[in-house]
């Protein structure tokens, strides 16, 4: 039996970590003994940890990464843990921090070391007096991590070609899609009490939804501008954002400023994503950039018409996406959504959809593990 160690920031509801939980659920436990190292302190809630433990997967908390001192402690904890446990395969899902985790894995003499790229651009932004200096530091960090990744990995994997090019440049890499359990999103039947519990009412004939962290890259303030413009065209819809993040308080304030309290619902983190998507009919994603968004695959699996920014890779399209340029105004986005809401559901490309099934994803990964 091969011992595999997975690196992850955590086991929360965000796309990368949900993807990892799905992989662990389908992984052949008769062939692989799996451990997940998470960057979380002891005693801090970890949403899907118990679910993962119930699968027979071990979880090791190496400590948080929110300061230089904690990063050093994390590195020492990981170094000692890898030396003690003697793994056969490492599969790292921590974006550019993969440079550190894979370097430590190489030092620990783990033979197969897989870097998995999940993003297509750095999310780091800095303003103020030291903004330029901090951005320069980030560029140096990014370059150093990419060098470590290239020197420390044996296998290069990406969720899409744009993520692969960002991480590996011209180096050969394999695309492994962010798979979902397609069947979990099919034929969901919900009663009115569940729909009402989310905050929707009978006046909300159409239900728009976004799923993702409330952070700058997801462009949530622009989403509210779009909703405000759409409300000038029609008022038979509600809009729900599933997820939390650093912009949550500012989103609450903007909802009040735009008088959208009866239209916009912020749910925070939820684990019933298939059910929420199942009661909606349009998915909104005005992201500034993405690798291959997990939530967009989920939305199409649930047969939602999707209105998405042109910064999102076309690899994600299985027939239900309408792309809109980020150069267009909120009013133009609203006009596009208005048309989409009244249009019939396009035909889904089932052959391509099957490529995004988690069983296919795990099959690809297991083939890499066994080489």
N, C-alpha and C positions, 0 to 999 in steps of 0.2 A: 504493500500500500504506500502510495506516494504522499509525503507530507507537504502541503501547500500552505504558505502564509500569504494573506492578503493585507495590503496596507490601505487604510481609509481614514479620512478625517474623523468620521463617526459612522453611526448607523441611524441617521435621521430620515426625514421625509424628502430631502432634496434628490435631484435626479440621479447623480452618480451613486449615492449611497443606497437609494432604492434599487438601482440597477444591480449593485453588488448583492443586496439581499435576495433579489430574484435569481441571480446566478447560484448563490449558495443553496437556495431551495431546490433547484433542479440538479445540482452537482451529484454525481454518482458517489454516494458515501461508502460503497463497497470497494471503490478504487482509490479514493482520496480522503486523507485525514486533514481537515481544514481548520485553520486558525486565522482570526482577524485581529490585527493590531490597530487600535484606534487612538487618535490623538485627543483623548478625553481624560480628565482627572477622575480619580475614584470618587464615588458619591454623587457625580453629576448625572442627571437623567440622560439616557441614551435610548431613543424611542423604540427602535427595533431590536435592542440587545436581547431581550428575553425570547423573542421570536427566533432569533438566530441560535441562541443557546438550546432551544427546544429542538432544533434541527440536528443537534449533536455537534455543532461547530463551537470551537472554543474562542473566547474573546479575551484579549489582553489589553488593558488600558495602560498606555505608555506615558500618559500625561498630556496636558494641554500644550498648545503651541502659541499662545497669545503674548509671549514676551521672549526676549533673548535668553533670559535665565531658564525659562521653561523649555525653550527649544533645546538648550544644551542638556537639560535633564532628560528630555525625551530621547535625544540621540544616545545618551549613555544607557538609558533603560533598554532601548531597542538593541543596541550593540550587545549588551549582556544577554538579552533574551534570545537573540539569534544564535549566539555562541553556544548557549545551553541546549536549545531545542533541535538543532541540526535538520533544517528543512531541505527538501529536494527542489522546490519551486517557489519563487516569489512572484506575486502579481500585484503591482503597485498602481493605485488609483488616486494619487494625491496631486495631480497636475504637475507644476514645475518642481514641487517638493519631492517628486519621484527621484530627482537627482540625488538627494540625500539618502532616501530609503534604499535605492538600488546600489549606491556606493557602499553603504553599510552591509548590504546583502552580499556584494562581491567580496568584501573583506571577510565575511563569515563563510566564504567558500560555498555559497549556494550556487549550484551549477546552472540552473535555468532562471533567468531574471527578466521578467516581462514588464515593460513600461507601457501603460495604457493611457493614451491621450484622450481627454474628454472635452477640451475647450479649444477655441480657435484664436484667442487673443487674451492678453493680460487684462484682468479686471482692476488692476491697481490704478488709483487716481490720487493725485496730491495737489493741493492748492495752498495759497497763503505764502508767508514769508520764505519758507524753506521748500516750497513746492518743487521748484526746478531741481534742487539738490536731491530731494527724495525721488524724483522721477529718474534722475541719473543713477542713483543707487539701485532702483528697481531694474533699470536696463542692465546694469552690471550683474545683478542677481540672476536675472533671466538668462543672460548669456552663460553665466557660470553653471547654472542648473542644466541647461541644454548640453553643455560640454560633458558634465557628469553623467547625464542620461546616455549620451552616445558612447561614452567610455565604459559604463557600468552595466549596460543592458545586453542581453543576448537575443531578445526578441522585441520588435517594435510593433505595437498595436494601436489603432486609432478608431474612434467611433465614426469618423467620416474623413473624407479626403482633405477638407479644410483644416481639421484638427491635426491630421497627419503632417500636412505641410507646415503648420505652425510649429510643431514639436521637432520634426525630423528633416525638414527641408527636402532635399533630393534623395535622401536615404530610403531604401526599400522598407515598406511597412505593410502590415495587413489591416484591412478594415474589418472590424467586428462590430456590427450594429448594436445599439443599446436595446436589447430585446425586452419585450413585455409578454406577460401571459395573455395572449390574444383572447382566449376563451373567457377570461375573467371579465371582459368588457362587452361581451356579446349577449344580446337578448336580456338585458336588465329590465325588470319590471318593478316600478316603484309606486307606492300609493301617495295620496295627497298629503298625508300626515308627515311623511318624510320630506317631501318637497317644501311644505310649509315650515318645517323645522329649520331649514336652511335660511329662511327669511324671504323666500319668494311668496308672492300672493297671486290671486286669480287674475289680476290685471297684467301680470307678467306672462303674456302669451309666449314670448321668446325669451330664452335664458342664455345669456352670454357668460363665458367663464374664462378665466386665466388661472394657470397653476404654476407657481414658481416663487422663488424667494423675493421679498420686497426689497430689491437692491437696484442700484443704478442701471446695471446691464440689462435688466428686464424692462426698463423704460415705463414704470408704472404711472408716473405723473402724466406722461403723454397719453396713456390708456384712459385716464380720467378725462383729459381734454377731448378725446375721441368720443367718449360716452356722453359728455356734455353736448357735443355737436350732434350726435345721433338723437339725443332727446329733443332737439329742435325739429327733427324730421319726423320722429314717431315716439310715442311714449308707451308702447305695448311690450316693453322688455325690462328685464332686470339683469344686473351684472354682478357676478360673484368672483372674488379673488381668493384663491386657496393658497395659503402660505404666510409666513411671517418673515421679518427681517428688520434691518436697521432703519428703514424708511417708514415703518408702521405708523408711528405717531404723526409724521408729516403727511402721510396718506389720509389719516383721520381728519386732520386739519383741512386739507384740500377738499375732501368730500363735503365738509361743512361750508367752505368758502364757495363752492360751486352749487350748493343746495342740491346735492345728489343723495341725501340720506335715504330717500324712499326708493332709490334705484340701485345703489352700490352696497354690496355686502362684503365685508372682510371677515373671513372665517378663522384665520390663523392656521396652524398646522392641523391637518386632518389625515386620518388613515383610511377613510372610506372614499378614496378617489374614484374608483370605478362607479360607485353609486352616484356621486356628484356629477361626473361626466354623463352618466346615463340619463339624468333628468335635464340636461342642457342640449342646445342645438347648434351653438356656434362657439368656437374657441378663438380667443384673441391673443396674439403674441407679437407685440411691437418691439421685440428685443433688439438691442444695438448690435449684438453678436451672439452666436451660439456655436457649439461643436456639432452635436446632433441631439436636439432637445428631447429628452425622455418623455416629457409631458405631451409633446406634439405627437409622438408615436401613440401614446395612450389615447389622446383625443380622437385620432383617426380610427383606432381600434374600436372606439365607442361610437363610430359613425357620426362624428361632429364635422360640420363644415368649418374650415379653419381659415382665418384671415391673419396673415403672417407677414412680418417685415422681410424685405428682400435681402437682409443680412443673414437670414437663416438658409442653410444649405438646401438645395433642391433634392439632395439625396433623401431627405426626410419625407418627400411627397409620395404618397401612395394613391393619389388621385383626388384628395379632398381639400387641397390647399389652394387658396387665392393669395398670391404674393402682391404686396403693396410697397412701394418705395418709401424709405424713411425720409426722402426729400419732400414727400407730399405732406400737405397740411392735415391737421386733425379733422377739418371739415371734409377733405377729400377721402380720408380714411372712413369717416362716418358714412359718406355716400356709397362707398364700396360695400360696407357692412350692410347697409340698407338693402342693396341689391341682392347680396348673398342670403340674407334672412328670408327673402321671398322667392328664392330660386329652389328648384328641386335638388335633392342630394345627388351629387355626381356619382358615377360608378367607380367603385374602389378597385384598384389593381391587386387582385387577390394573390397573384404570383409574387409580387413584390412585398405584399403584406406578410406573407409567410417568412420572408427573410428577416422580419423583425420579431418573429416569435422567439420567446426565450429558449425554447428547446433547440432551435437552430443556433442561437448564440452560444449556448453551453456546449453544444457539439463542436463548434469551431474552437472554443477555448480548450476543451479537453484534448482535441487533436494537437494543439500547441503544447499543452502540458506533457503529452506523451512522446514528443519527438526525441 
